[in-house]
């Protein structure tokens, strides 16, 4: 009975048919990255084993469309061993979550075989097979933090300029989100504006190939931005950004709820592009590629996330204090966006599209205050939150430390905008 159960599970996982040959001679179609032979250390040797015990290590990739069972069978494990592994590993990991292109190290000695793979950044599982029994352990990999500084001029798009300067996408998005409270990226960016982004990036110190499907954690720590002659300096502190004087840089609502867009239609009277007659345009329109993420302008509660004949796919958010925002003509909604859901400022709520009464791809964005529409571009929402006393002193100590640590990384303008990085001390 037990043998029949093993064969049934194995057939389901591998997907064999009458033409398939599911036997121990299954050909390995996975990429073998590494095949090393080393001598076992004294700690790894069994007392009864010969002194020159050989250890082999091979790395296998789970290709798209392949099964984990097929991969492990090609690595020399039997159906019963694979089935026992899936059962033994359940308390620590669910193999249903495994991603395509995950890499597995298989380490073999005369007395054991070990499977080693990553479950998240800097976390690995070791599954050791000894005498037909699996021993499962989870370990953390040592990481190191790298300080990185990127300085560049903005000639057209901030996003494009940052990408050209090899700034990671999540750092770019963090910078845009932090500055979008006081800078309109569609109207107020000028050619030649200068920006410096200082950020940290974590990397693993060993087995880097096992983490190829995971992004390195990065944190934007400081921004220096010269916009139309004005110099802004922002610092990340206690999960948000402050200006150098300790004033909160975040406002109630962001000026623009998407990145890299062009303002295509302003607030006020205009000729409707579909209906053909002049009427009040109650919001502003942004043109950008289909699928561009749309962000919640502020935290709040979803009142509507549905389709209407005029607005197409639209989201309506209540932010409290009489404020509501509307996002229309979306291609679709982000996961979890529905009536009653709570959202945070900057959270993706949908994707730019061309649904409803729309003649071209764009986002229609409205802001309502106490039931009346207002021009989003003319909202004045200066923050009134200011650090004082001991909090301000701690903040000053924090930013002085950041300035000192990154001062050596800021490029000399006479050296062709050189980009430097260094390991965290």
C-alpha positions in Angstrom: 0.0 0.0 0.0 2.8 2.4 0.9 4.7 1.5 -2.3 1.6 2.2 -4.4 1.2 5.6 -2.7 4.8 6.6 -3.5 4.5 5.6 -7.2 1.2 7.5 -7.5 2.6 10.7 -6.1 5.8 10.4 -8.2 3.8 10.0 -11.4 1.7 13.1 -10.6 4.8 15.2 -9.9 6.8 14.0 -12.9 3.9 13.8 -15.3 4.9 10.6 -17.0 2.8 9.0 -19.8 3.0 5.8 -21.7 5.8 7.0 -23.9 7.9 8.3 -20.9 10.5 6.2 -19.3 10.5 7.0 -15.6 13.4 5.0 -14.3 16.7 5.6 -12.5 18.4 6.4 -15.8 16.5 9.7 -16.4 18.8 12.0 -18.3 19.8 15.2 -16.6 18.5 18.1 -18.7 19.2 20.7 -16.1 22.2 23.0 -16.3 25.1 21.9 -14.2 27.0 25.0 -13.2 29.6 23.6 -10.9 31.2 20.2 -10.4 34.0 20.2 -7.9 35.9 17.4 -6.2 37.6 18.2 -2.9 39.0 16.3 0.0 36.8 16.1 3.1 38.0 18.0 6.2 38.8 16.1 9.3 35.4 17.3 10.8 33.5 15.9 7.8 35.2 12.5 7.7 33.6 9.4 9.2 36.0 7.5 11.4 35.5 4.3 9.4 36.0 6.1 6.0 39.2 6.2 4.1 41.4 9.3 4.7 41.0 10.7 1.2 37.2 10.8 1.1 35.9 12.5 -2.0 33.2 15.2 -1.8 31.4 16.2 -5.0 29.2 19.3 -5.5 26.9 19.9 -8.4 24.5 22.8 -8.9 21.2 22.2 -10.7 18.7 24.8 -12.0 14.9 24.3 -11.8 14.1 25.3 -15.4 10.7 26.9 -16.3 8.1 24.1 -16.9 10.2 21.5 -15.1 9.2 19.8 -11.9 11.2 19.5 -8.7 10.8 15.8 -8.8 12.4 15.6 -12.2 15.3 17.8 -11.1 16.0 15.7 -7.9 15.6 12.5 -9.9 18.2 13.7 -12.3 20.5 14.5 -9.3 20.3 10.8 -8.4 17.5 10.7 -5.8 14.8 8.0 -5.9 11.1 8.5 -6.0 10.8 7.4 -2.4 13.6 9.8 -1.2 11.9 12.7 -3.0 8.5 11.9 -1.5 10.1 11.6 2.0 11.9 15.0 1.5 8.6 16.8 0.7 7.1 15.4 3.8 10.1 16.1 6.1 10.6 19.7 4.9 7.0 20.9 5.4 7.5 22.3 8.9 10.1 24.8 7.5 9.2 25.2 3.8 6.4 24.5 1.3 7.8 23.3 -2.0 4.7 24.8 -3.8 6.4 28.2 -3.3 9.5 27.3 -5.2 10.4 29.6 -8.1 11.6 28.8 -11.6 15.4 29.2 -11.9 16.0 28.4 -8.3 19.4 26.8 -8.0 20.1 23.7 -5.9 23.5 22.5 -4.7 23.8 18.7 -4.3 26.8 17.8 -2.1 27.7 14.1 -1.9 30.0 12.1 0.3 30.3 8.3 0.6 28.0 8.4 3.6 25.5 11.2 2.8 23.9 13.4 0.2 22.9 17.0 1.0 20.5 19.4 -0.9 21.1 23.1 -0.3 18.9 25.9 -1.6 17.7 29.4 -0.7 14.2 30.2 0.6 14.7 34.0 0.9 17.5 36.5 0.9 20.4 35.2 3.1 18.3 32.1 4.3 19.2 28.6 3.1 17.8 25.1 3.9 20.1 22.1 4.1 18.4 18.8 3.6 20.8 15.9 4.5 20.0 12.3 3.6 21.7 9.8 5.9 20.7 6.1 5.8 17.4 6.8 4.1 16.4 9.5 6.7 16.3 13.3 6.0 17.8 15.8 8.5 16.4 19.3 7.7 18.1 22.5 9.0 17.7 26.2 8.2 20.6 28.6 8.3 21.3 32.3 7.9 24.1 33.4 5.5 26.4 36.2 6.6 25.8 39.4 4.7 27.8 42.6 4.3 26.5 46.1 3.7 27.8 48.3 1.0 27.5 52.1 1.0 26.8 53.5 -2.5 26.5 57.0 -3.8 25.2 58.0 -7.3 25.4 61.6 -8.6 24.0 62.6 -12.0 22.3 65.4 -13.9 18.6 65.1 -15.1 18.4 66.0 -18.8 15.0 64.5 -19.6 13.5 62.0 -17.2 14.6 61.5 -13.6 13.8 57.8 -13.9 15.8 57.4 -17.0 18.8 59.4 -15.7 18.8 57.3 -12.5 18.7 54.1 -14.5 21.6 55.3 -16.7 23.5 55.9 -13.4 22.9 52.3 -12.4 20.6 53.1 -9.5 18.4 50.1 -8.6 14.7 50.5 -9.5 13.5 50.3 -5.9 15.9 53.0 -4.8 14.6 55.2 -7.7 11.0 54.6 -6.7 11.9 55.5 -3.1 13.5 58.7 -4.1 10.6 59.7 -6.4 8.1 58.9 -3.7 10.0 60.9 -1.1 10.3 64.0 -3.3 6.8 63.8 -4.9 5.4 65.5 -1.9 7.0 68.8 -2.8 8.1 68.4 -6.5 5.9 67.9 -9.5 7.9 65.7 -11.7 5.8 66.5 -14.8 6.1 70.3 -14.5 8.9 71.3 -12.2 11.9 69.3 -13.4 14.4 71.3 -15.5 17.2 70.1 -17.7 20.4 70.1 -15.8 18.9 69.6 -12.3 21.4 67.7 -10.1 20.7 64.9 -7.7 22.8 62.6 -5.5 21.3 59.4 -4.0 23.1 57.7 -1.1 21.9 54.2 -0.3 22.9 50.9 1.3 22.9 47.5 -0.4 23.2 44.1 1.3 25.0 41.2 -0.3 25.7 37.7 0.8 29.3 36.6 1.5 29.0 33.1 0.1 26.9 30.9 -2.2 25.7 34.0 -4.2 24.4 31.8 -7.0 21.8 30.3 -4.7 20.2 33.7 -4.3 19.9 34.6 -8.0 16.1 34.7 -7.8 16.1 37.2 -4.8 16.7 40.9 -4.9 19.4 42.3 -2.6 17.8 44.5 0.1 18.5 48.2 -0.4 17.7 51.3 1.6 17.8 54.9 0.4 19.3 56.9 3.3 19.8 60.4 1.9 18.9 62.6 -1.1 20.6 65.8 -2.3 18.5 67.5 -5.0 19.1 70.8 -6.8 15.9 71.8 -8.6 15.6 75.2 -10.4 18.4 76.5 -8.1 16.8 75.3 -4.9 18.8 72.8 -2.9 16.8 70.1 -1.0 18.4 67.6 1.4 16.4 64.7 2.7 17.3 62.0 5.2 15.6 58.7 6.0 14.9 58.5 9.7 12.4 56.3 11.6 10.8 54.9 8.4 10.2 58.3 6.7 12.1 61.3 5.2 12.9 64.6 6.9 14.5 67.8 5.7 17.8 68.7 7.2 16.1 71.0 9.7 14.0 68.2 11.1 10.8 69.0 9.3 8.8 66.1 7.9 9.1 66.0 4.1 5.9 64.0 3.7 2.6 65.7 3.0 -1.0 64.6 3.2 -1.3 63.8 -0.5 1.3 63.3 -3.2 1.3 65.7 -6.1 1.4 63.0 -8.7 0.3 59.4 -8.3 2.6 57.8 -10.9 6.2 57.9 -12.1 7.6 58.9 -15.5 4.4 60.3 -16.9 3.6 63.4 -19.0 0.8 65.8 -18.1 -1.4 65.5 -21.1 -4.5 67.5 -20.0 -4.9 70.1 -17.4 -7.7 71.0 -14.9 -10.5 73.3 -16.3 -12.8 73.6 -19.4 -11.8 71.6 -22.5 -13.3 69.9 -25.5 -14.0 66.3 -24.6 -11.9 64.0 -26.9 -14.7 61.4 -27.2 -18.0 63.3 -26.7 -16.8 66.2 -28.8 -18.2 69.1 -26.8 -16.7 71.5 -24.3 -17.2 70.8 -20.6 -15.4 71.1 -17.3 -12.5 68.7 -16.9 -12.6 67.9 -13.2 -9.2 66.5 -13.0 -5.8 66.2 -14.7 -4.6 63.5 -17.2 -1.2 61.8 -17.3 0.0 60.0 -20.4 2.3 57.0 -19.8 2.8 53.5 -21.2 0.0 50.9 -20.7 0.6 49.1 -17.4 2.4 51.9 -15.6 1.8 51.4 -11.8 -0.6 53.9 -10.3 0.0 54.8 -6.6 -2.4 55.8 -3.9 -1.8 59.6 -3.3 -2.3 59.1 0.4 -3.3 56.5 2.9 -7.0 55.7 3.1 -9.9 53.4 2.5 -11.1 52.1 -0.9 -14.7 53.2 -1.5 -14.8 51.8 -5.1 -12.7 49.5 -7.2 -15.0 48.7 -10.1 -15.9 49.4 -13.7 -18.1 52.3 -14.8 -19.2 53.3 -18.4 -17.5 56.7 -18.2 -14.4 56.1 -16.1 -13.8 52.5 -17.1 -11.9 50.7 -14.3 -11.7 53.2 -11.5 -10.6 53.5 -7.9 -12.0 55.9 -5.4 -10.2 56.4 -2.1 -11.4 58.2 1.1 -8.4 59.8 2.9 -10.4 61.4 5.7 -10.6 65.1 6.5 -13.0 65.5 3.6 -10.5 64.4 1.0 -11.1 61.8 -1.7 -9.1 60.9 -4.8 -10.3 59.2 -8.1 -8.1 57.2 -10.5 -9.8 56.4 -13.8 -9.4 54.4 -17.1 -7.2 51.8 -15.5 -6.1 48.7 -17.3 -6.8 46.7 -14.1 -6.5 46.7 -10.3 -3.5 45.6 -8.1 -3.9 42.5 -6.0 -6.0 43.1 -2.9 -7.6 46.4 -4.1 -11.3 46.1 -3.5 -14.1 47.9 -1.6 -13.2 48.4 2.0 -9.5 47.6 1.7 -7.0 49.9 3.5 -4.1 51.3 1.5 -0.9 53.2 2.4 0.6 56.2 0.7 2.5 55.2 -2.4 1.0 51.7 -2.5 0.2 50.4 -6.1 -3.5 50.3 -6.6 -3.8 49.7 -10.3 -2.2 50.1 -13.7 -2.6 52.7 -16.4 -4.9 51.8 -19.2 -7.5 53.0 -21.8 -10.9 51.8 -20.5 -14.2 53.6 -20.5 -14.8 56.8 -22.4 -11.1 57.3 -23.3 -9.5 58.0 -26.7 -5.9 57.1 -25.7 -4.0 55.5 -22.8 -3.8 57.8 -19.8 -4.7 58.2 -16.1 -7.5 60.6 -15.2 -6.8 61.8 -11.6 -9.2 63.9 -9.5 -9.0 65.3 -6.0 -12.2 66.2 -4.0 -12.4 68.2 -0.9 -15.7 68.2 1.0 -17.5 67.1 -2.1 -16.0 69.7 -4.5 -13.3 69.0 -7.1 -10.0 70.9 -6.7 -6.9 71.3 -8.9 -4.4 68.7 -7.7 -1.5 70.8 -9.0 -2.5 73.8 -6.8 -2.8 72.0 -3.5 -0.7 73.5 -0.8 -0.1 71.0 1.9 3.1 72.0 3.9 3.8 69.6 6.7 3.5 71.0 10.2 5.4 68.1 11.8 8.8 69.3 13.2 11.2 67.3 15.3 12.1 69.1 18.5 14.1 68.7 21.7 15.7 65.3 22.2 14.2 64.0 19.0 15.7 66.8 17.0 19.1 66.2 18.7 19.0 62.5 17.9 18.1 63.3 14.3 21.0 65.7 14.0 23.4 63.1 15.3 22.0 60.6 12.8 22.4 62.9 9.7 25.9 64.0 10.8 26.9 60.3 10.8 25.4 59.8 7.4 27.2 62.9 5.9 30.5 61.7 7.3 30.1 58.1 6.0 29.1 59.1 2.5 31.3 62.2 2.1 34.2 60.1 0.8 31.8 58.6 -1.8 30.5 61.8 -3.3 32.1 62.1 -6.8 34.5 65.0 -7.6 32.9 66.9 -10.5 36.3 67.2 -12.1 36.5 63.4 -12.5 33.8 62.8 -15.1 31.1 62.2 -12.6 32.8 59.1 -11.2 30.7 56.7 -9.2 32.3 55.2 -6.1 31.3 52.6 -3.5 32.8 51.2 -0.4 32.0 48.4 2.1 30.3 49.4 5.3 32.7 49.8 8.1 
